[in-house]
C-alpha cells in the first residue's frame, strides 16, 4: 500500500515553490475542462517549466534537492504524464509525451517533431472513445515523407508525382480505394509481367479497368483534397496559410504543396539547400505544414456535437508533453514551441494543452512568469482566442533550499475524464436495435444467403502462375556432379591448411556424413547427396572468407564420410568419428548431415550423442531423430509439418467439389510404410492432426514387412502390393469424392502408384487430390508427375522458389550464388536441400565462433555450450531461431507448392523467413487463415 500511495503522490512531488499545487490543479482542469465547450473555444498558451541550477546539494532520494536541472525537468514531464495514465497502464486521455531521446532522434534525422507527436496521439487511445482520425495530418505526413526521401541530389517532385505517391499512402489506409486499385489491375505492369500475360488482358485492363477503377478514383480524391484545403473557407487552412485565394479559381493543391516542399514555394527561395540558412528554414516550413494540419484535425475532433457518439466522447483536450534540450534553437522541441503559437492562433485551435520542461538555458522565447501560480492563472482564465500573440509562458521549477525538508504535499491523483461503458460502435448498434427488429424477417433471409455463398475457387487455380519454372535433369552423371562438389571442399581444405601454416589461424574440422550418390540420371529425382554437398561447399567457402577478414572467427575444414546407399553404414561411420575425435589434436568439433530419417541414421545420431559430439542435421525431419542434448536440426519437424498440412487440408479448397469448383477435404486416406521411420511417423501425425474421417493404408515396398503385427482397427489396413494400394484409394474416393490422399511414403513408390491408379483402376477419369511431404519435391520440380490432368498435387518444400519476394537478403544472396556456380535451372535449386545443408554449417560455425570469442578455446565442449545457450542467425532457408536449450528452430518456414505443368507455385508459406520483416503469420486468399505456430 505504501508503494501505491507513493506512486499516486509522485505527480505532485516534482513541483516545489509557490503555486505548485495551483498549477497541478489548473493543468488537470485544462486537460479535462468542466465546461465541455471549452476544448473547442478557449485557446491555451503553451507552458514551459524552466529549472535552473540553484538550490541543489545535499538532497536525499525523492526530495528533489540533489537533482540537476535536466533531471528535475525530466521528472516534471514524467510526473505530469502520470496524471494522464491509469495506475495499471493505459491512457486516460489522448496525449503524446516526448523525452529528450525522441527529440535527439528527430534532430539527427532532420525530421519534424510533429511527425512523432501525431503518431503518439493516435497510439493507445483511451478505451471506448473511438479511433482518432487525422485526415489532413496523414496527408501532410505523406507529403513530408516524400520530401524527406528526396535527397538533395534528386530531381524535384512535380505535383503529379507527389499526388501519385500520396495516393499510394491513402490506399494503404482505405480498404475501398485499395480494393478498387486491385480490381483495376494493381500496379502498372512491368515489361516482364506484360510478356507473361495474354495481350488481350493487358488491353482490357488498360482500356477499361484502369481508367475507371484507378485513374478516376485518384482524380476524385485529389479533387477533394483541393476542394477541402484550398477552395473551402471553413476547412481551407492551407490556402489561408499560403495566402492563396479561396474558390474554384484556386490552383491544384498538389502543385502548390510540391513547390513548398521542394523550395520553390518558400518566401526567399532558398529551399534548395545551398545557403547556410536553407536547411533550418526548410525544417521550419515542414514543421509548420505538419503542425497546422495536426491542429486542424484536432480542432475538428473536439467540435461540440450531441448526436454523434464519437463527438460526445471528445470531452477532453489533447495533451503534448515535451522535454527541452539545452542545445539552442536547433532543438526540435524548441522549434515545435516556436511554431505552435502562431499556428494555434491562426486556426483558433483550443483542443491542445502543451507543457514543456527543460533547463533555464533552453532557447525558447516567451513571457516569463514569476511563479507557477501565474501560469496556473493563465490556464484557468483563458477565454476564447488570445488578443495578442500566443507566446509560451515561462514558469520556474524551484528546487528545495539546501537543508530544507520535503514539504507535505496533497495527493495529486490522475485526471478524471468521463467514463463510458461502451464504445461508439456499440452505442450505435444499440440505438439501431429498433430498426433491426423492423427488418428482422428480411435480415433472417439475408444472413443465410450471405454465409452460404462460399468461394469455391480451387487453391492455386487449374494451372496458376508459377513462381518457379521446371527444373532440368543434368546431362552429367550424378557421380561426376558429386565429385565436383567434393573437389570444391578439398580445395577449400587446402586453403585452410595454407592459412594455418602461413598465418597461424585457428582452424577446426567439421565431419559430414552423407549417403551414397544416385547411380544414374533418373535416380537424381530421389537422391539428395549432390545438393547437400554443394550447400556445405558454398557455406564452407563463405565462412572461411569471413574468417579471413575477422581474426576472431574460426576457419573450418570439412571431412566427408560416405555412409553408403540409404545410409546403411551410418552407425559404423559414427563410431569411426567417435574414435577419431577421441584422438588428441583431432580438431573435430562436430558433425553435420544425416539427410534422411531412417532407423540407421537414428542409431548413428545416438552413438554420437553418447560420445558428446555436437550434431546438426540437414533435411531429416522425423521427431524420433532427436538424439538428446547434442542433436539439433535446421529443418522443420514432422510434427510441425503435419500440423500445417492438416490445417491446409481442412481449410483450403483443394478437393473436387463435383460442381466445377473445389472445397476443403472432408476425409483423408493416408498411405504410409510402417517399416520406414519417416513415413510411419508423419503418417500417424497427419492422421492425428486431421482428425475426423481418416483411414490408413500400410504398404512396405518389396514385401519387407519384417514380421510386423497386423494393424488393429477397421481404419488401418495392410496392402501387399502397389496395385492393392491404388484399388483401395480408388474405393475411398468413390465413397467420398472430397477425400485427400496424404502420401507419407517415399517418392519412388508414388510414381509407381500414379502409373497404376491412372490406367488400372476403376477411377479412370476421376480427379485425385494428393498432399505430400518434402520427399516428393525434387521429383515434382523436375516434371516427374506431368501429363496427368486428373492429378491435383500439393507438396511441401523447405524454401520458397528462387526469386520469391518474401525471401530474405541472405536467401537471395545464396540463390544467386548457387545459380552462378551450378546454373539457374539446376534440378535442386528450389528443393531446399542445398539451403538446409548451408544453414547446418552456418549453425555449427556460429557456435564455434561464439566459443572462440568468449573463451579463446574451440573445444567440442565449448561449442556445445554455445549451442545450448542459443543461437539466432539469418539463414538461406529462413531465420534460425534456437533459444536457450532449444534443439529445433522456432517457427521454421514451411512452404506448400501446387504442382502444375509449367512449374510450382506457393499456395501456403508460413514461418520466420527473416528475423524482422519476413515473418509470415497468415495464408490463403487475402490472408484468410492464421498460420499454425510452434508452442
Order of alpha helices (4+ residues) and beta strands (2+ residues): alpha-alpha-beta-alpha-beta-alpha-alpha-alpha-alpha-alpha-alpha-alpha-alpha-alpha-alpha-alpha-alpha-beta-alpha-beta-beta-alpha-beta-alpha-alpha-alpha-beta-alpha-beta-alpha-beta-alpha-beta-alpha-beta-beta-alpha-beta-beta-beta-alpha-beta-beta-alpha-beta-alpha-beta-alpha-beta-alpha-alpha-alpha-beta-beta-beta-beta-beta-beta-beta
